[in-house]
Amino acid sequence: MQTECPPCRARFGKFETEPEFRYEWERYELWRYDSAVEQRVTRAHSMANPSENGVIALLDDCDG
């Protein structure tokens, strides 16, 4: 399988983080980081070992 993501910017401070993980996010101050991808990125993914229940979840979210 191949996925493609357009240029985008992700601001970690805007992420919704589950309560059980917030301590670690605060501890390492992860909210302060941003990720900027300036060109289209294509990735190939091996499907040799699909999940046990046959469901594949791909999360590509770059709403900025």
C-alpha positions in Angstrom: 0.0 0.0 0.0 1.2 3.5 -0.7 0.1 6.7 1.0 0.8 10.3 0.1 0.7 13.4 2.3 0.8 17.0 0.9 3.0 19.7 2.4 1.6 20.6 5.9 2.4 22.0 9.3 1.4 20.4 12.6 1.4 22.3 15.8 1.8 19.9 18.7 0.2 22.5 21.0 -3.1 22.0 19.2 -3.2 18.2 19.5 -5.9 16.7 21.7 -4.1 14.4 24.1 -5.8 11.7 26.2 -5.7 12.4 29.9 -3.5 9.3 30.6 -0.7 10.7 28.4 -0.8 14.4 29.5 1.7 13.9 32.3 4.4 12.8 29.8 3.5 15.6 27.4 3.9 18.1 30.2 7.1 16.4 31.5 8.9 16.7 28.1 7.1 20.0 27.1 6.0 18.4 23.8 3.4 21.1 23.3 6.2 23.5 22.2 7.1 21.6 19.0 5.9 22.1 15.5 6.4 19.9 12.5 6.7 21.4 9.0 6.8 19.3 5.8 7.6 21.5 2.8 7.2 18.9 0.1 4.8 16.1 -0.8 5.8 12.8 0.9 5.0 9.3 -0.4 5.4 6.2 1.8 5.2 2.6 1.0 3.7 0.3 3.6 4.1 -3.5 3.7 0.8 -5.4 4.1 2.5 -8.7 4.8 1.1 -8.8 8.4 -2.3 -7.1 8.5 -4.0 -6.6 11.8 -5.7 -9.6 13.5 -9.2 -8.3 12.9 -8.5 -7.3 9.3 -8.9 -3.5 10.0 -6.2 -1.1 8.8 -6.1 2.4 10.3 -4.1 5.2 8.7 -4.0 8.5 10.4 -2.7 11.4 8.2 -4.0 14.6 9.6 -2.4 17.9 8.7 -5.0 20.6 9.3 -2.4 23.0 10.6 
